[in-house]
């Protein structure tokens, strides 16, 4: 789980406007942070299949958000993938 302070930093770095918490950019950034944490957990706990399933669901959810953003606003999508180093 992400700590509140870390969530606030992620939101602040990726928000589109001052009160933004739900834009695709913020959601992708939050999912990426959670994916990174869970991937680290799975490196030490290789047989934790329940967490592995959650990781796969999060990756799919992030991919869905990225597809939506690519379809709706290509320049924002390209800026986000460049900023987050996603390919």
Rosetta silent file (secondary structure, phi, psi, omega in degrees, C-alpha in Angstrom):
SEQUENCE: XXXXXXXXXXXXXXXXXXXXXXXXXXXXXXXXXXXXXXXXXXXXXXXXXXXXXXXXXXXXXXXXXXXXXXXXXXXXXXXXXXXXXXX
SCORE:     score description
SCORE:     0.000 S_00000001
   1 L     0.000  142.759  177.193    0.000    0.000    0.000 S_00000001
   2 L   -82.875  138.085  175.744    1.129    3.509   -0.749 S_00000001
   3 L   -72.607  155.903 -177.260    1.454    5.883    2.158 S_00000001
   4 H   -59.413  -40.952 -178.655   -0.655    9.044    2.098 S_00000001
   5 H   -63.510  -41.142  179.677    2.392   11.297    1.742 S_00000001
   6 H   -67.298  -39.493  176.654    3.644    9.333   -1.259 S_00000001
   7 H   -60.588  -44.293 -179.397    0.180    9.442   -2.877 S_00000001
   8 H   -63.219  -38.760  177.829    0.032   13.200   -2.435 S_00000001
   9 H   -64.950  -42.001  179.120    3.468   13.603   -4.055 S_00000001
  10 H   -63.097  -45.137  179.460    2.428   11.460   -7.022 S_00000001
  11 H   -62.062  -45.000 -178.002   -0.788   13.436   -7.451 S_00000001
  12 H   -61.975  -37.870 -178.854    1.040   16.759   -7.175 S_00000001
  13 H   -72.219  -28.272 -171.094    3.580   15.753   -9.855 S_00000001
  14 H  -114.444    0.348 -176.100    0.991   14.502  -12.351 S_00000001
  15 L   -71.686  147.704 -178.996   -2.122   16.607  -11.848 S_00000001
  16 L   -83.114  -39.609  176.168   -3.507   18.573  -14.775 S_00000001
  17 L  -136.482  178.520 -170.127   -5.003   21.336  -12.623 S_00000001
  18 L   -57.501  -41.977 -175.031   -4.935   22.285   -8.945 S_00000001
  19 L  -103.223   20.187 -175.909   -7.748   20.034   -7.675 S_00000001
  20 L   -77.831  125.305  173.704   -7.136   17.135  -10.060 S_00000001
  21 L  -132.751   -5.632 -173.102   -7.113   13.656   -8.526 S_00000001
  22 L  -127.065    9.434  179.471   -8.814   11.542  -11.187 S_00000001
  23 L   -68.485  159.205  179.617   -7.341   12.410  -14.563 S_00000001
  24 H   -56.812  -35.367  179.583   -5.832    9.559  -16.567 S_00000001
  25 H   -61.501  -45.563  179.643   -2.343   10.936  -15.901 S_00000001
  26 H   -66.527  -42.909 -178.323   -2.820   10.752  -12.127 S_00000001
  27 H   -64.994  -40.495  178.348   -4.439    7.323  -12.300 S_00000001
  28 H   -65.835  -40.536  179.442   -1.643    5.897  -14.452 S_00000001
  29 H   -64.289  -41.953  178.724    0.974    7.365  -12.107 S_00000001
  30 H   -65.113  -44.627  178.742   -0.747    5.884   -9.041 S_00000001
  31 H   -62.899  -39.450  179.439   -1.080    2.486  -10.695 S_00000001
  32 H   -63.379  -40.491  178.700    2.573    2.587  -11.763 S_00000001
  33 H   -65.029  -43.494  179.029    3.687    3.295   -8.203 S_00000001
  34 H   -65.934  -37.649  178.415    1.544    0.446   -6.851 S_00000001
  35 H   -63.881  -43.203  178.880    2.832   -1.877   -9.585 S_00000001
  36 H   -61.176  -44.057  179.122    6.436   -1.040   -8.681 S_00000001
  37 H   -63.632  -44.404 -177.592    5.801   -1.749   -4.992 S_00000001
  38 H   -69.507  -34.294  176.921    4.023   -5.010   -5.693 S_00000001
  39 H   -64.126  -39.381  175.628    6.709   -6.145   -8.126 S_00000001
  40 H   -63.243  -40.169  178.216    9.286   -5.634   -5.368 S_00000001
  41 H   -62.549  -42.133 -176.765    7.144   -7.669   -2.983 S_00000001
  42 H   -72.247  -18.907  175.248    6.852  -10.488   -5.509 S_00000001
  43 H   -68.323  -33.267  179.844   10.640  -10.647   -5.944 S_00000001
  44 H   -92.351  -26.843 -179.280   10.970  -11.760   -2.337 S_00000001
  45 L  -116.550   76.789 -171.550    7.710  -13.738   -2.124 S_00000001
  46 L   -64.747  -25.896 -175.357    7.773  -15.743   -5.329 S_00000001
  47 L   -98.261   11.876 -179.622    4.857  -18.041   -4.440 S_00000001
  48 L   -82.581   81.669 -174.401    2.385  -15.300   -3.512 S_00000001
  49 H   -73.256  -25.717  177.743   -0.057  -16.002   -6.325 S_00000001
  50 H   -66.666  -43.087  177.370   -2.862  -13.879   -4.876 S_00000001
  51 H   -68.842  -35.345  178.522   -0.689  -10.771   -5.059 S_00000001
  52 H   -61.467  -39.269  177.803    0.513  -11.792   -8.508 S_00000001
  53 H   -64.077  -41.787  176.816   -3.104  -11.831   -9.688 S_00000001
  54 H   -62.528  -38.312  177.732   -3.603   -8.339   -8.277 S_00000001
  55 H   -62.437  -44.435 -179.829   -0.472   -7.184  -10.084 S_00000001
  56 H   -63.244  -39.085  178.137   -1.776   -8.534  -13.388 S_00000001
  57 H   -65.596  -40.127  179.051   -5.108   -6.757  -12.835 S_00000001
  58 H   -65.823  -40.820  178.227   -3.325   -3.468  -12.089 S_00000001
  59 H   -62.586  -42.086  178.130   -1.181   -3.757  -15.220 S_00000001
  60 H   -64.761  -39.472  179.198   -4.304   -4.399  -17.288 S_00000001
  61 H   -65.141  -41.734  178.189   -6.055   -1.420  -15.668 S_00000001
  62 H   -64.079  -41.112  178.825   -3.080    0.843  -16.409 S_00000001
  63 H   -62.042  -39.230  178.360   -3.041   -0.369  -20.005 S_00000001
  64 H   -63.053  -44.327  178.057   -6.760    0.445  -20.284 S_00000001
  65 H   -62.674  -39.922  179.932   -6.187    3.988  -19.003 S_00000001
  66 H   -67.160  -39.851  177.397   -3.304    4.454  -21.444 S_00000001
  67 H   -62.997  -41.713  178.489   -5.397    3.226  -24.385 S_00000001
  68 H   -60.313  -47.876 -177.880   -8.174    5.632  -23.414 S_00000001
  69 H   -65.150  -38.362  178.359   -5.759    8.548  -23.205 S_00000001
  70 H   -63.386  -39.705 -179.220   -4.146    7.609  -26.521 S_00000001
  71 H   -70.805  -39.366 -174.361   -7.560    7.486  -28.192 S_00000001
  72 H   -86.011  -38.971 -173.452   -8.842   10.755  -26.688 S_00000001
  73 L  -150.100   89.073 -174.536   -5.746   12.984  -26.569 S_00000001
  74 H   -58.495  -43.951  179.952   -2.612   11.774  -28.363 S_00000001
  75 H   -61.965  -39.811  177.302   -0.274   14.638  -27.248 S_00000001
  76 H   -65.079  -38.663  178.067   -1.135   14.073  -23.558 S_00000001
  77 H   -61.195  -48.034 -178.668   -0.581   10.335  -24.035 S_00000001
  78 H   -64.704  -38.961  177.947    2.838   10.887  -25.594 S_00000001
  79 H   -64.748  -40.846 -179.850    3.832   13.352  -22.883 S_00000001
  80 H   -66.622  -46.583 -178.668    2.771   10.915  -20.156 S_00000001
  81 H   -65.233  -34.431  177.454    4.575    7.918  -21.635 S_00000001
  82 H   -69.457  -43.310 -179.237    7.716   10.000  -22.086 S_00000001
  83 H   -65.179  -41.780 -176.343    7.490   11.379  -18.537 S_00000001
  84 H   -90.839   -3.499 -178.627    6.832    7.982  -16.938 S_00000001
  85 L    58.121   45.905  176.561    9.209    6.130  -19.302 S_00000001
  86 L  -102.562  137.115  177.625    6.483    3.697  -20.393 S_00000001
  87 L  -124.461    0.000    0.000    6.732    2.024  -23.773 S_00000001
